[in-house]
Amino acid sequence: MMSQSAKPKAVVLLSGGLDSATVLTIAAQQYDCIAVSFDYHQRHASELNAARRLAQRYASEHRVIHLDAGVLAGSALTDHTIKVPEQSEEGIPVTYVPARNTVFLAHALVVAEVADANDIFIGVNAVDYSGYPDCRPEFIEAFQAMANLATRAAVEGAQVRIHAPLITLSKADIIRRGVELGLDFGLTVSCYQADEQGRACGVCDSCRFRRAGFEQAGVADPTRYQRR
Amino acid sequence: MMSQSAKPKAVVLLSGGLDSATVLTIAAQQYDCIAVSFDYHQRHASELNAARRLAQRYASEHRVIHLDAGVLAGSALTDHTIKVPEQSEEGIPVTYVPARNTVFLAHALVVAEVADANDIFIGVNAVDYSGYPDCRPEFIEAFQAMANLATRAAVEGAQVRIHAPLITLSKADIIRRGVELGLDFGLTVSCYQADEQGRACGVCDSCRFRRAGFEQAGVADPTRYQRR
């Protein structure tokens, strides 16, 4: 069923970082977007403020879903006693959050079914985040297959589609795509340990990928850093 | 990695109803069980009290995970303005909660990965609840396939198994199995609209399946009813 809007609805997972902001602007070309963010006492609460600003500009609705603080424990992103690494590690990073994208997509599926939306967008990337199992194309495909057996809409014939438009792009390509679509990257926060003003640390994995991406894309970096 | 206990760990989804209590006693035969329950402002909060009593007796640990009250909205189980039906409906029941088992299993997967458990138990049943898409064997299989691509443990070679030991059993068979294993069904609450004392309404789908099950199993029904 179509909403009153001319565009069909889609659910877009929006962290407030560079990647998910680009996904939102991509999705907004064709869909009326419901942005979904999660509050799980993550270190980078300034990302959530960024998500609010981005949703106001590019989405028609923003849902902030509270996750049980105890559930996603056990990684450097939620456990303040684990130090965020300043150099890339071998294998799966300490910033990996157990089954996080499964939990995020499960909630997106609920929001999609209630809103009568068949399309879910997620900004996973298999290039920079090759160490995260749930950023791989095979995970996204398996989640989509499961989703198409999970819901009333699917049983009644709808096809749920999980879109991961950044999955094979480099950070520079993602930035170029965002620039093409008029995305204001100054609204985004990527840093794992940004301060309360949203200023980035400049040294964590996420900051280093982001900074290198702007350099490679030949685009001025609008990020505000705590130190350079 | 094995825990200090002689048995391997498993995560068991425990609502406090008859089915999940039976699953817990089945799992406890072979596993050291972490029971997981959800608090999502469901009508039958007395079920959660039942879950606590059951976990104390049959599990080594009980995690109650709070879900965002707004997320699982839109069904008779969470929306108090929709009347719980007193007769079975055609098709998918009004008590269907969008993508509920996907959200429940996603959280169970997080708990399992953090606890180093590879086995997850869920009390879905495709006989009495044939109208629920996420109670079918094909859904459980698809979730398991997805889970085996989602986690660090899976990437490192572990096999996640989703066990649904009741999936093809009748309610009478489930009750007989519980009796065999010494389960005290008086601890369980199945009713969609039990009162604060845990007394069942006797007329909702869940009560009618349960009552008929005890009759067919030839087992005395320990349920306390508000009316008969």
Interface residues (C-beta under 8 A of the other chain):
Chain A: R63 I65 H66 L67 D68 G70 V71 L72 A73 G74 I92 Y96 P98 A99 R100 N101 T102 V103 L105 A106 H107 L109 V110 V111 E113 V114 P133 D134 R136 E138 F139 A142 F143 A145 M146 A147 L149 A150 T151 R152 A154 V155
Chain B: R63 I65 H66 L67 D68 G70 V71 L72 A73 G74 I92 Y96 P98 A99 R100 N101 T102 V103 L105 A106 H107 L109 V110 V111 E113 V114 P133 D134 R136 E138 F139 A142 F143 A145 M146 A147 L149 A150 T151 R152 A154 V155
